[in-house]
Amino acid sequence: MDLVFCTQKGHFLTDSFVRRQYYQLLEQAGLPRIHFHDLRQSTATILLALGVTSKVVQELLGHSHVNITLGIDGHVLPGMQEET
């Protein structure tokens, strides 16, 4: 069947299988249990806090407009302004 991603037995990946594996990895790493999609927002927040431009973060996340990125992750910017 030539699947790109499959289980070790060659079966389709189900959402429940991926979720279980993800939560196991978080536990093994000693990280808090967060939703998979929260990784996107965490990435954007960290990048903005590190000084990566909002335009680059927008393109990385695939948002059609920078306003979307700033609307979701713009809470980081006020602290950055105070620091500046």
N, C-alpha and C positions, 0 to 999 in steps of 0.2 A: 504493500500500500504506500510506501515512500512518504511517511509522515516526517515532517521536520522536527516536531517535538512530540514525544510519546513517553509512556511509562517504560520501565526497564523490561517489561514483558511485551512491549510493542503496541499497547492499547492506546486509544485516544485519551488525552488529558481532559479530565472533567474539572469543573470549577471547584468542586469539593476536594478533589485530590490536590490541586494546586494550592488551595487555601490551607489544607492540613500541612503540606510541606512548608509553606511560607511561615505558618505559626510555629512549627518545629524549629525552623532556622532562627526565628526571633528568640525563642526560648533558649536555644543552644548558645546564642550570642549574648544572652543576658539583657536583651532589649525589651522594652515594654511592648505589649500586644496592641498594635495599631492596625487599622484597616489598610489593606493593600493600596487603595487609591490615595491614602494620606501621604504616601511616599512622594507623590508628585508635588503636593503642596509643600512638604518638608524640603524637597530639593529646591523649589523656587525660593522659599524663605531663606535657606542657607546661602544660595547664590546671591540673592539681593543683599544679604547681610555682609557678604564677602566683597561687595562692591561691583559685582557683575552688573552691567547695564540692563535695565528693564527690557530693552529691545532684544538683547541676546537671550534673556530668559523667556521672553515671549516666543521667539523663534524655536527655542529648544522644546517648549511645551506644546508648540503648534497652535497657539491662540491666534485668531485672525486679526486681533487688534491689541495693542499694548495696554489699552484701557481695561481689557479683560484680565490681563495678568496683574495689573496694579489693583484692580478691584478685589481680586482674590488674595493677593499677597502684599498689598500695599501697606499693611499694618507695620511692616518692618521699617518703612521709610521714615516715619516721625522720629524714631530713635536715632536713625542715621543722621537726620538733619540736626538734632541736638548735639550729636558727637562732632559734627563738622563745625 
